Amino acid sequence: MLNYRNNRTAESVAKFWGKSLDDKEWYAIKNEGESAEIRIYDVIGWPFIDADTFVNELNRINAKEITVSINSPGGDVFDGTAIFNALNNHPAKIITRIDGIAASMASIIALSGDEIQINSNAYYMIHNAWSFAIGDYNDMRKEADLLEKITNTLATIYAEKTGIDLSEVRSMMDDETWLIGDELVDQGFADTVISNSSAKASFNLDMYDHAPKEISGGRKKSPPKNIRDLERGLRDLGYSRAEAVKKAGILMQSQSDSGDSSQSDSDLIVVFNQTLESVQSLNG
């Protein structure tokens, strides 16, 4: 198993989301007597602030009512699940409020509320769980099985909350479904639409296929310019230097085996990007 929690990978993850590692205050808690507010306005999970820190601070809140305001593109499925469960199990009344975007794993956290609100101009998105893996066909089958289990678990949460048939929810996840304001209430994902919010998504949403243009705010990732860039890109994903060189070599060999002697670095870059697109993920 790759040890992906290292400085290089942290920088890559931050860049993927258009973030700076200097900006780790992805949530804030304001506890004022009978009520408290938690602000989740960033990517969920490592390398920002993981679930352990969030849950420890949540458990210190004695307020009777907690409002969780959300503007997040998603993040780590396991950190997100832990946060969802912690909010569900907290004795306070939980009000979740979608201010800008609750996409991917943030859409699950939004469902932890006893009352769920969405601003009329805010977005909500559900999709299948993602991952990236390296290994032989046995490893890939195991990874696919795990992703299917995770996706089924998330689909069950959506279905139980909304009353939508599980098969229909799975279809919505397959399609990467985006909903806004009233649509979310109509589908049963939220209880109330409130007034427009000034919060807007400020994340790189290029990894999503159907992100609305008005909130994408992302920057297209610069393609690698040569073979060395390919190796560095693989190392950023957590591969060792030797593994990155080997993987880049396999891609080069696949081009050679195609029988086209005119293949260039730019051709390999296309193959690399297609391969990376098929294996890279920031989870759910």
Buried (B, 14 or more C-beta within 10 A) or exposed (E): EBEBEEEBBBBBBBBBBBBEEEEBEBBEBEBEEEBBBBBBBBBBBBBBBBBEEBBEBBEEBEBEBBBBBBBBBBBBBBBBBBBBEBBEEBEBBBBBBBBBBBBBBBBBBBBBBBBBBBBBBBBBBBBBBBBBBBEEEEEEEEBEEEBEEBBBBBBEBBBEBBEBEEEBBBEBBEEBBBBBBEBBBEBBBBBEBBEEBEBBBBBBBBBBEEBBEEBBBBEEBEEBEEBEBBBBBBBBBBBEEEBBBEBBEEBBEEBEEEEEEEBEBEEBBEBBBEBBEEBBBBBB
